[in-house]
């Protein structure tokens, strides 16, 4: 009888142990990253970085509806992958964000025409230039053409018209649109909260509003920028990016009005067809997006020799343009000229799109 009881206890313990192991397996976290796609994106990015002698590069691919990260690659100056997945710096991808904030104020309309004159404008004692200022500037632009030409001057005009008399409202609108979110993502340990120099700071000066509108005086990581543009692709709903399978977390159910979201989507699609984003155009699928270039180092601002000046070339967008499935950001840091968000980061964007479509 005792032997039978001992045998039954051993069987019960064995069954319980097996059940515990099954529960442990079931609870194991599952990565959202597609390892095959990850390897292909890394190769595409590395090839471009070697071609232009880049210091650092990052590319992220995300599903629009779920914000599941399908690839996240960071490569350092030795052209090896690095664990630094969330470098925070200024950005050249701010123009669309500022335009949306201006449209939300109701003081700027998508049908407005703006005069950028000869590509140079005196702003609070400083000269602001567009990329083609040496060729005479863009002259009069519609709001959409301002995006397609990546005009700093048109962006400053829009933000000054909407918020020039109340700069604090610009930063309140950015928060309302959840720009810079999220501040934490499981699996990205070095992600920092996005930072902006606002009127609440003792370092605030009046000209900072316009420069902030073009991406200066802030520190933000590529994945935080991607979260914003992914919300544009997702009809205004911002979802927290995730690296592990799990529940979808909505950061903001509607970052801006649907009509203004639609206008911005129209401008992003036109940019790839007619604007400076043409290098990102794919023959396989319709894409929408925006290019950007930003000077990161400022200590040599006054020198003509820019060989040691650090820049970031960026492109962020999504595809297809109707019912988008994927959003992508490419960010490449390099020293010296030439530098082009469209030709450099946009080219990587296109190749990643084609890679995904070809699978």
Buried (B, 14 or more C-beta within 10 A) or exposed (E): EEEEEEEEEEEEEEEEEEEEEEEEEEEEEEBBBBEEBBEBBBEBBBEBBEEBEBBBBBBBBBBBBBBBBBBBBBBBBEBEBBEBBBBBBBBBBBBBBBBBBBBBBEBBEBEBEBEBBBBBBEBBEEEBBBBBBEEEBBEEBBBBBBBBBBBBBBBBBBBBBBBBEEBEBBBBBBEBBBBBBBEEBEBBEEBBBBEBBBBEEEEBEEBBBBBBBBBBBBBBBBBBBBBBBBBBBBBBBBBBBBBEEEEEEEBBEBBBBEEBBBBBBBBBBBBBBEBBBBBBBBEBBBBBBBBBBBBBEEEBEEEEEBEEBBBBBBBBBBBBBEEBBBBBBBBBBBBBEEBBBBBBBBBBBBBBBBBBBEE
